[in-house]
Structure formats: C-alpha cells, structure tokens
C-alpha cells in the first residue's frame, strides 16, 4: 500500500509546516506587510489563510508559488526551493543533496531525457 512519502521517510510533517510558516512570516515581516496586505497581493480572499500558513496549518498551492514569490519580493526559484525543504523534503533531498561518489562516478543509473 502506498503511503505519503513524507510520513514513510520519518519526516515530522507538522514540525516542517511550522518551520515553513515561521519562514513565510519572517519574509512578510521583513517587507513590512500585514497578513491582510499579503493576502491581497497573492489574491487570497481571507487574510486568515496567511495566518494559518504562518501557524503551520496548510501549505501554499503550487499554482500560487510565483504569485507569493513576487508578493514577497524574492526570486521564484529560490522561493520554491526553500518551500520544497518543508513541503516535500524527500524530493528536495533527492534533487539537491550532495551526490555520493560510491557509484564510481559514472553515468550509470542517472536518468536522462530521451534523445540526449
């Protein structure tokens, strides 16, 4: 049976969401924005959504990452990469963790797009 990858890898999802919320709050406060102002900038009807995120309840929908990055005046790639640490730590680890040289340094086992 399939289980959520964050749970099976031993990640404390609640703690990760709280850390993400703390980071988002710091970004917002660094830009001197209220929760209400940020909600307006990202197109959220209720500022309580921002409050919930900052408290570690919920997550920013992926189709809104760009809008949030713009509202918080941060590079979208850096923003998404940082969010991934909290929202999808297993994928983050696979994509960005230092590669071990135990495999002999060859390209065996590396996935490459077809036609390359």
N, C-alpha and C positions, 0 to 999 in steps of 0.2 A: 504494500500500500504506500502511496506517495504521501509524504508529509512535507510541510513547509521547510525549505532549506535553512532558514534562519534557526528554526527550532532544532532540527536534526544536527546542526553543527554546534549546538551548545550556546548559541547567542542568546543573551537576555534581551529580548525584543523591547520590553518595557523600558529598560535602562537605556538602550540605544535611542529610543524615541525621545526620552527625556534629554539626552545629550544633544540630539538634533534640535529639540525645542530651545535649549539653552543657547546653542549656536545661532539659531534664527533670531532669537530675542536680542542677542548681542549685536548682530548685523543691523537690526531695526533701530536699536537704541543708538548705535554709532552714527546713524543717519538722521538722528533726531526725529524719527517718525513715531506717531502714536499707532496703536493697533488699528484704530479706525482709519487713519490715513493710509496705512499699508493695505488694509482690506480694499479700500477704494482703488489704489494703484494696481492691485492684482486682479480686480474685478470680482471680489467676493462680496456678496450681499450683506453678510453679517460679520462684524469685526470679531465676534466671539469665535469664529473659525480660527483666526490668528491666535487668539488666547488659548484655544485648545491645542493647537500645534506647539505653542511655546511651553505648554504644560506636559507635553509628551503624549498627547492623545490625538492620534491620527497622523496623516502624512500628506504632503503636497502631491496632488495628482501629477503624474509625469507630463501630461499635456500642458501643464502650467509652469513647468520649470523655467522656461525662458522668460515668462512674464515676471515671475518672482525675482529672478536674477536681475532683470532690468530695473525693477522697482527698488531693489536693494543696492543697485549700482555696483554689481560685481560681474565679473566675467562668467558667462553662462557655463562654459566648460568646467571651470574651477568650482562653480556652484554645484553643478550636478555631480562632479567627482566627490566633493565633500559630502553631499547628501547621500551618495551611494554608500559611504562608510557606515551610515546609520540605518538606512533603509534596506540595503541589500549587501551586508558585509561579506557574504560568501562570494558573490560576483566581484565585489571590489577586490577581495583577496586574490581571486584568480586572474583578474586583469592587471593589478598594479603591484602585487607583492614581488619582491626581488626573486628572480628566477634562480633555481639551484643549478649547479653545474654537474650534478650527479649523472645526468643523462649523456655525458660525453661531449656536450656542446654542439652536437649535430642537429639537423633539422627534423630528425625522425620524431614523430608524434606531434609536430606542430601543425595546426590547421592553417591552411592557406586557401584563399578563394580560388575557385576553378578558373582555369585559363591563365594562371600566373606561372 
